Amino acid sequence: MLMRDRFAENVRVEWLAAIAQMRSMQVSTIDKAGTYTLGDRSVKRLGYGTMQLAGPGVMGPPKDRQAALAVLREAVAQGVNHIDTSDYYGPHTTNQLIRDALHPYRDDLVIVTKVGARRGEDGAWIPAMSASELTSAVHDNLRNLGLDELYLVNLRSMYSNLEPAEGPIEAPLTVLAELQQKGLIRHLGLSNMTSRQIAEGRRIAKIASVQNYYNVAHRADDALIESLGREGIAYVPFFPLGGFTPLQSSTLSDVAARVGHTPMQVALAWLLRRASNIVLIPGTSSVVHLRENLAAAEVKLPQEAMAELDRIGSGH
């Protein structure tokens, strides 16, 4: 058993060394998307979200575990240094996959997680914002990721599952701020929050990022993105490609055909052009789709194409 563990560790070390050598020899495609400061580190503006690595309905293990591990390793090989996850994906599934695929982690790899929900046996997304639930969730994330400190933890508001809805966040955010003071969390973020809740949160703790539902067709946070950008706060859209219901738009398809890229690549490229503080975490369970998503960094959108895409979300 000891020899097997030593062999596995040697393979992992050799893999990490190969990745480092590859990165030193060439500029990765996603470098063309630029970087943004998330907390106290610079991250590539094209990252990776792990939700789709879990089983159907984000419950249970993936159908093909080796394929899931390959996606994570390929993301890092392509230069991704920002991975988004949560211990309630599965639950526990995606964090354990991250640990098994990538630990020991590269020094520049930023892993962001979120708390505030739990999963029911039927797959329901259930609010979990009490002090005990949040504390337990932080420790679950630490254990399953194999970390002593979580780089950034988003408080996920569950007053509504998808759209921000008003409700107090002082108590749960204070719990996370206290765990931050204990050294278990380095930075705090907010997810699925209204502008009023974000202002409330910023009075309680320093907020490094906001993660809300936003894409070329769903534009409720246009003004919020601008205001956060002026404060140097990252905005991380979840469901940048529509989530469980992929984006469908004849305008998007027409623009994509003209510029010679897929509609999903164009949707990501639009987000990158939309504001410099937007940091993307598109998810997939396929290495092929991962590469396609990351290639969005190379998409050039003429101004007239941007104007057409802008009109998708404005209703014109």
VOGU-3710 file (C-alpha; in Angstrom, 3 decimals, decimal comma):
1> mlmrdrfaen> 0,000/0,000/0,000  2,854/2,323/0,837  4,505/1,647/-2,529  1,219/2,336/-4,327  0,775/5,665/-2,493  4,376/6,620/-3,269  3,898/5,759/-6,942  0,689/7,842/-7,110  2,452/10,781/-5,492  5,367/10,519/-7,926
11> vrvewlaaia> 2,959/10,512/-10,873  1,227/13,592/-9,474  4,526/15,446/-8,948  5,638/14,611/-12,479  2,288/15,841/-13,828  2,622/19,141/-11,978  6,191/19,561/-13,248  5,030/18,932/-16,825  2,304/21,531/-16,448  4,777/24,076/-15,105
21> qmrsmqvsti> 7,143/23,422/-18,007  4,335/23,720/-20,536  3,210/27,030/-19,054  6,743/28,423/-19,119  7,137/27,567/-22,822  4,023/29,209/-24,208  1,406/31,828/-23,483  -1,918/30,106/-22,911  -4,975/31,041/-24,930  -6,836/32,332/-21,896
31> dkagtytlgd> -4,087/34,854/-21,119  -5,593/36,874/-23,978  -8,676/37,453/-21,826  -6,584/39,358/-19,272  -6,590/39,191/-15,504  -8,387/40,783/-12,575  -7,613/40,998/-8,879  -9,759/38,659/-6,803  -9,022/39,251/-3,139  -5,258/39,669/-3,055
41> rsvkrlgygt> -4,384/37,567/-6,114  -4,551/38,128/-9,834  -6,693/35,532/-11,612  -7,303/34,842/-15,282  -10,632/36,288/-16,333  -11,567/32,902/-17,771  -11,853/30,319/-15,019  -13,813/27,136/-14,507  -16,959/26,223/-12,553  -17,354/22,671/-11,255
51> mqlagpgvmg> -21,135/22,303/-10,841  -21,546/20,098/-13,920  -18,982/17,581/-12,654  -21,505/16,146/-10,186  -24,208/13,698/-11,212  -27,640/14,538/-12,686  -29,316/17,430/-10,875  -25,934/18,210/-9,252  -26,443/15,159/-7,046  -24,152/12,204/-6,526
61> ppkdrqaala> -20,995/11,181/-8,338  -20,315/11,739/-12,040  -21,133/8,992/-14,510  -17,460/8,882/-15,516  -15,143/9,794/-12,652  -11,973/9,603/-14,742  -13,483/11,990/-17,294  -14,309/14,460/-14,511  -10,754/14,310/-13,187  -9,473/14,830/-16,733
71> vlreavaqgv> -11,543/18,017/-17,120  -10,069/19,510/-13,950  -6,521/18,635/-14,958  -7,046/19,957/-18,465  -8,391/23,255/-17,097  -5,201/23,759/-15,099  -3,075/22,616/-18,056  -4,769/25,288/-20,183  -3,785/27,969/-17,677  -6,939/28,261/-15,548
81> nhidtsdyyg> -6,052/29,501/-12,052  -9,565/30,196/-10,711  -11,895/27,287/-9,924  -15,374/27,776/-8,475  -17,021/25,066/-6,395  -19,170/24,295/-3,352  -19,404/21,414/-0,933  -23,151/21,226/-1,572  -22,479/20,177/-5,188  -23,083/16,464/-4,876
91> phttnqlird> -22,927/17,085/-1,935  -19,164/16,769/-1,408  -18,617/15,410/-4,921  -16,939/18,296/-6,726  -14,662/19,235/-3,826  -13,447/15,662/-3,525  -12,838/15,534/-7,270  -10,825/18,773/-7,099  -8,700/17,371/-4,284  -8,128/14,064/-6,022
101> alhpyrddlv> -7,284/15,691/-9,359  -5,187/18,665/-8,287  -3,872/18,329/-4,726  -1,202/19,401/-3,815  -2,417/22,623/-5,389  -0,351/24,926/-7,537  0,712/28,052/-5,652  -1,258/30,382/-7,940  -4,467/28,323/-7,999  -7,456/30,094/-6,450
111> ivtkvgarrg> -10,338/27,886/-5,310  -13,539/29,746/-4,466  -16,433/28,079/-2,681  -19,831/29,058/-1,338  -22,017/28,309/1,670  -25,586/29,099/2,663  -27,437/26,103/1,222  -27,671/22,361/1,676  -29,212/19,570/-0,377  -32,280/17,566/0,475
121> edgawipams> -32,468/13,842/-0,229  -34,700/14,690/-3,198  -32,090/17,131/-4,555  -33,862/20,245/-3,252  -31,776/23,351/-2,561  -32,506/24,222/1,066  -31,436/27,395/2,940  -28,700/26,699/5,499  -27,740/30,060/6,953  -27,720/29,418/10,710
131> aseltsavhd> -24,437/29,801/12,611  -24,077/26,045/13,097  -24,877/25,260/9,466  -22,430/27,846/8,127  -19,658/26,740/10,491  -20,197/23,112/9,544  -20,198/24,003/5,840  -16,872/25,833/6,119  -15,300/22,840/7,857  -16,781/20,469/5,247
141> nlrnlgldel> -15,209/22,548/2,473  -11,850/22,593/4,238  -11,865/18,843/4,788  -13,029/17,801/1,344  -10,698/20,194/-0,462  -7,770/19,246/1,765  -7,095/22,827/2,862  -6,299/24,628/6,121  -7,743/27,914/4,827  -10,411/28,655/2,215
151> ylvnlrsmys> -9,238/31,389/-0,145  -12,674/32,956/-0,782  -16,079/31,949/0,541  -19,271/33,369/-0,955  -22,331/33,681/1,247  -25,121/32,398/-0,996  -28,455/34,072/-0,225  -31,340/31,610/-0,359  -34,279/33,970/-0,033  -34,841/32,975/-3,666
161> nlepaegpie> -33,104/30,151/-5,491  -32,070/32,012/-8,647  -33,056/35,674/-8,490  -31,819/37,963/-5,693  -34,513/38,658/-3,102  -34,416/41,014/-0,146  -33,743/39,638/3,312  -31,284/40,287/6,157  -27,731/38,989/5,765  -26,050/40,543/8,819
171> apltvlaelq> -26,241/37,443/11,016  -24,878/34,878/8,526  -22,202/37,195/7,156  -21,064/38,002/10,701  -20,585/34,262/11,303  -18,334/34,049/8,242  -16,450/37,199/9,280  -15,727/35,572/12,650  -14,444/32,434/10,907  -12,307/34,718/8,768
181> qkglirhlgl> -10,801/36,249/11,906  -9,983/32,725/13,110  -7,942/32,122/9,954  -10,296/29,646/8,273  -11,245/32,034/5,452  -9,060/34,605/3,701  -11,660/36,573/1,701  -15,445/36,919/1,654  -17,873/37,295/-1,213  -21,626/37,507/-1,766
191> snmtsrqiae> -23,826/35,493/-4,112  -27,402/35,921/-5,348  -27,637/39,301/-3,631  -29,480/42,556/-4,276  -27,713/45,918/-4,349  -29,156/46,697/-0,902  -27,804/43,438/0,547  -24,392/44,081/-1,004  -24,286/47,522/0,621  -25,273/45,917/3,927
201> grriakiasv> -22,582/43,286/3,517  -19,882/45,860/2,799  -20,664/47,560/6,112  -19,975/44,267/7,912  -16,875/42,984/6,091  -14,637/43,651/3,131  -16,239/42,044/0,082  -13,930/40,728/-2,637  -16,512/39,595/-5,184  -20,194/39,339/-6,057
211> qnyynvahra> -21,557/36,266/-7,846  -24,988/36,742/-9,424  -27,037/35,416/-12,338  -26,002/37,349/-15,438  -25,454/36,733/-19,152  -26,078/38,347/-22,539  -29,833/37,719/-22,213  -30,251/38,314/-18,469  -29,036/41,825/-17,702  -30,625/42,880/-14,413
221> ddalieslgr> -27,213/43,695/-12,881  -25,938/46,109/-15,537  -25,773/49,082/-13,159  -24,450/46,949/-10,286  -21,523/45,718/-12,373  -20,504/49,276/-13,121  -20,659/50,360/-9,473  -18,691/47,324/-8,289  -16,065/47,983/-10,952  -15,515/51,482/-9,598
231> egiayvpffp> -14,801/49,906/-6,200  -12,434/47,271/-7,575  -14,817/44,414/-6,729  -14,960/41,422/-9,071  -18,299/40,427/-10,571  -18,605/36,711/-11,308  -21,684/35,747/-13,368  -23,161/32,373/-12,630  -24,928/30,681/-15,529  -22,954/32,806/-18,040
241> lggftplqss> -24,191/30,446/-20,773  -27,740/30,105/-19,441  -27,191/27,282/-16,955  -29,659/24,405/-17,133  -31,413/26,161/-20,054  -28,686/27,114/-22,567  -28,957/30,495/-24,237  -31,070/30,514/-27,399  -31,108/33,621/-29,588  -31,229/34,079/-33,344
251> tlsdvaarvg> -29,191/37,275/-32,919  -26,523/35,394/-30,970  -26,433/32,666/-33,639  -26,240/35,209/-36,464  -23,348/37,099/-34,870  -21,549/33,823/-34,153  -21,866/32,734/-37,789  -20,425/36,048/-38,997  -17,404/36,002/-36,694  -16,740/32,292/-37,195
261> htpmqvalaw> -17,215/31,046/-33,626  -19,873/29,137/-31,700  -22,771/30,998/-30,045  -21,483/30,009/-26,601  -18,007/31,353/-27,387  -19,554/34,618/-28,529  -21,689/34,815/-25,360  -18,537/34,471/-23,246  -16,617/36,953/-25,391  -19,442/39,471/-24,940
271> llrrasnivl> -19,115/39,132/-21,165  -15,364/39,680/-21,327  -15,935/42,865/-23,349  -18,869/43,977/-21,196  -16,767/45,145/-18,195  -13,179/44,650/-17,070  -14,227/43,475/-13,574  -16,236/40,528/-14,960  -14,516/37,219/-14,171  -15,982/34,106/-15,809
281> ipgtssvvhl> -16,413/30,554/-14,517  -18,183/28,617/-17,317  -18,738/25,001/-16,395  -18,714/21,771/-18,367  -18,111/18,059/-17,868  -16,399/17,694/-21,257  -12,759/18,370/-22,133  -13,834/19,322/-25,662  -16,349/21,887/-24,401  -13,841/23,157/-21,857
291> renlaaaevk> -11,381/23,957/-24,645  -14,134/25,600/-26,671  -15,106/27,786/-23,714  -11,528/28,859/-23,036  -11,042/29,678/-26,724  -13,558/32,515/-26,202  -10,527/34,563/-25,131  -9,546/34,759/-28,805  -12,929/35,886/-30,125  -12,880/39,417/-31,512
301> lpqeamaeld> -16,258/41,137/-31,552  -16,611/44,233/-33,780  -18,446/47,165/-32,259  -21,507/46,545/-34,397  -21,655/42,964/-33,147  -21,440/44,176/-29,560  -24,328/46,565/-30,230  -26,463/43,743/-31,662  -25,722/41,517/-28,681  -26,460/44,343/-26,254
311> rigsgh> -29,983/44,534/-27,662  -30,716/40,892/-26,740  -30,943/41,762/-23,069  -32,612/45,129/-23,552  -35,711/43,584/-25,146  -35,300/45,433/-28,453
//
